[in-house]
Amino acid sequence: MIDGFGVHFSQASHSRVRHRIVQREAALSPFASKSAAATRDREEEPSSVRAAFQRDRDRIVHSNCFRRLKHKSQVLVNPQGDHYTTRMTHVLQVSQVGRTIARALNLNEDLVEAAALAHDVGHTPFGHIGEHVLNERLPDGFTHAAQGVRTLTILEKHGDGLNLTHDVIEAVKRHSKPEGKFITSEAVAGMSLEAQIVRISDAIAYLAHDLADAERDGILETADVPIEVREALGDAHSTRLNAMVVDVIDASWDCTGESGNLNSKPWIRMSDTMRDVTTQLRNFMFERVYHPTSQSPEGLRAHDAVHLMHDHYSNHLDEVPEWMRVISIEPEYAAADFVSGMTDSFAVIALERISPGSSQGLYQGRVYVPHT
């Protein structure tokens, strides 16, 4: 018998693999999500060698929307150097942070990994700037989280979607965070612990790498960072990450279920001190990096570029792929699906086709945008 990877297995081998999967999940925290309970919009025969969330991870990694992340901006648009963060390296870092926390708390690593890798597939070209433009132009608004759900459930595979588990979709849907205080039990009510891990790991990862990128680019000096943040997190990328991750594990230890109180409602959190430090760092990044430089000449140019593309395709629907036009009947939504799926490089090509010279200025500097 041959599985989906083209590998020969006997029925006995399949049985042993399934048995190990069940055993491992049985040993997880009583608060952990279990793949055996996972559901999808369309029922499928279970994989003989992979748990449901493993299968989701594989579908995500092999999808077009995931591959496009390598050419989508995280904070810097086409930075002059190979060591800056891109949307692809960001989701990989979120996955790494999330898996560390999940393993330490004996929660479901497979679910965290799948959701972390998928959480940003709804992002537009040029980071959050493109998201803000589409939000202004669409009657029902636009968010990258909602577009991520739409991408995974509908747009991928030309309208068939990836048929992921509802657990992964819910984590993608609710990973965004408001500016200001975001680590509260009310904000994560009803979310699985694994989805909560993805949500907080997203913030941990981007705060650490955005600060490092800002320092590398000369926008900030390490000495500019508030002294309270420096004392709590240190001055190196690695110490900042480690301090936040270790604190989450310590503060959320009741999620392991080892206390024996199964009637409690544990949630993923930081200590009060680390929560305040993280919020202070995040506010600092909005004030000193994200907000001011999103109004830079390059940021405003990116805003105009996305506006131009969406306006053009809304009025020239024949240039939008036919299968997208069938899915999105209203022209402005079909255009939004098309534009939001573009990489930065494809968007530049599209701009030059629409209006030669219109991409000028996009790559002459840096574009910083706020994260949520």
C-alpha positions, -999 to 999 in steps of 0.1 A, spaced: 0 0 0 13 35 -9 4 66 12 1 102 0 39 106 0 45 76 -23 59 55 5 50 18 8 34 8 41 18 -24 53 -15 -24 71 4 -35 102 27 -5 99 -3 18 95 -19 4 126 12 10 147 16 45 135 -21 53 144 -16 37 178 14 59 185 -5 90 174 -34 82 198 -10 74 226 9 107 222 -23 127 222 -37 109 252 -6 120 271 -12 157 264 -27 181 289 -64 175 295 -69 210 282 -52 203 249 -70 201 216 -71 166 202 -69 158 165 -93 129 169 -120 155 178 -112 178 148 -138 185 122 -137 199 86 -164 214 64 -160 183 41 -156 150 58 -125 130 47 -110 96 54 -84 100 81 -48 97 70 -32 64 79 0 80 91 -7 116 101 -30 132 127 -55 157 114 -34 188 124 -3 173 108 -23 169 76 -33 206 78 3 217 83 13 198 52 -15 213 31 -5 247 42 32 243 35 25 230 0 -1 257 -8 4 286 -32 -7 312 -6 21 300 17 48 301 -10 38 337 -18 48 348 17 85 347 7 79 378 -15 55 397 8 67 425 31 67 421 68 80 455 78 106 465 52 97 466 15 126 452 -5 152 460 21 188 464 10 201 433 27 193 396 31 189 395 68 157 415 72 125 398 81 100 389 54 64 376 59 78 340 53 105 342 79 80 358 103 55 329 102 84 305 106 95 323 137 60 324 151 58 286 145 91 281 164 81 303 193 46 287 195 60 251 193 84 258 222 55 271 244 32 243 233 57 216 241 66 231 274 29 232 284 22 198 270 -3 211 244 -8 202 208 23 212 189 8 201 155 -21 225 158 1 254 169 25 247 140 -2 245 114 -20 277 126 12 296 130 23 288 94 -11 298 81 -19 329 102 -7 356 78 -17 342 43 -43 369 40 -18 397 40 -17 422 11 14 433 -7 33 460 11 23 449 45 -5 465 66 -5 495 43 -23 475 16 -47 462 43 -56 497 53 -63 507 17 -87 478 11 -104 484 44 -111 519 33 -124 509 -1 -146 479 6 -182 484 20 -178 456 45 -142 465 53 -111 443 50 -88 426 75 -59 403 68 -72 378 94 -106 375 76 -89 374 42 -67 346 56 -97 325 64 -112 333 30 -80 323 13 -77 290 31 -113 280 29 -122 293 -6 -96 309 -27 -69 282 -26 -70 255 -53 -91 278 -75 -122 279 -53 -120 245 -35 -101 257 -5 -78 234 16 -105 219 37 -86 225 69 -98 217 104 -120 242 121 -94 245 149 -68 259 125 -93 282 108 -104 296 142 -68 303 152 -62 322 119 -94 341 123 -87 353 158 -49 359 158 -51 397 154 -46 420 183 -57 456 190 -32 484 196 -25 489 233 -34 463 260 -40 429 243 -31 402 269 -64 398 287 -86 367 294 -115 385 278 -97 389 245 -91 351 242 -125 339 256 -136 308 237 -103 302 219 -84 269 222 -52 272 242 -33 264 210 -49 293 192 -40 315 221 -4 304 218 -4 314 181 -18 348 190 7 356 217 36 341 198 28 363 168 34 394 191 65 380 207 81 372 173 73 404 155 83 426 185 117 409 187 125 409 149 109 443 141 131 459 168 161 441 155 154 452 120 149 488 131 182 487 149 199 471 119 185 498 96 195 526 119 160 538 126 165 531 163 195 528 186 194 502 213 197 531 238 164 545 225 145 515 239 128 523 273 151 513 302 124 492 318 122 471 286 159 468 283 163 457 319 135 431 316 144 417 281 181 426 275 196 442 245 200 411 222 174 396 199 179 362 216 175 374 251 144 394 243 127 363 228 138 340 256 126 363 283 91 366 269 88 329 260 100 316 294 76 340 311 46 328 291 55 292 300 58 300 337 27 322 339 6 296 320 17 265 338 -18 257 349 -25 249 312 -6 217 317 -33 203 339 -7 192 364 -25 211 392 -53 185 391 -80 212 390 -97 203 357 -126 226 364 -104 257 360 -103 277 329 -66 283 322 -54 307 295 -22 316 279 -7 347 294 23 365 308 31 376 344 18 410 352 53 424 351 62 409 317 27 418 303 34 455 312 69 454 297 56 438 265 28 463 262 53 491 268 76 478 241 47 474 217 34 510 223 70 522 218 72 505 185 39 520 173 50 554 184 86 554 172 86 531 143 52 519 129 31 550 128 56 577 119 73 558 91 40 545 76 36 581 66 70 582 49 72 589 12 76 552 5 47 544 27 24 569 10 36 556 -24 27 520 -14 -8 533 -2 -13 550 -36 -1 518 -55 -26 495 -38 -54 521 -43 -45 523 -80 -45 486 -85 -78 480 -67 -95 508 -86 -82 495 -119 -92 459 -114 -126 469 -100 -132 486 -133 -115 461 -155 -128 428 -142 -118 410 -173 -82 412 -161 -90 393 -129 -88 355 -132 -121 341 -142 -124 317 -113 -120 346 -89 -148 365 -107 -171 335 -102 -164 334 -65 -167 371 -59 -197 385 -78 -192 421 -68 -163 437 -88 -147 454 -58 -145 421 -39 -131 402 -68 -105 429 -73 -97 427 -35 -92 390 -37 -68 394 -67 -48 423 -52 -45 410 -17 -30 377 -30 -2 395 -49 34 395 -37 52 428 -37 71 418 -68 40 408 -87 23 440 -76 51 460 -92 47 441 -125 9 448 -123 15 485 -116 37 489 -146 12 472 -168 -16 494 -156 4 527 -157 41 526 -168 63 543 -142 37 540 -114 59 518 -93 86 544 -91 96 552 -55 84 519 -40 119 505 -37 140 535 -30 136 534 8 119 516 36 83 511 44 73 506 80 38 496 89 20 488 122 14 452 133 -18 440 149 
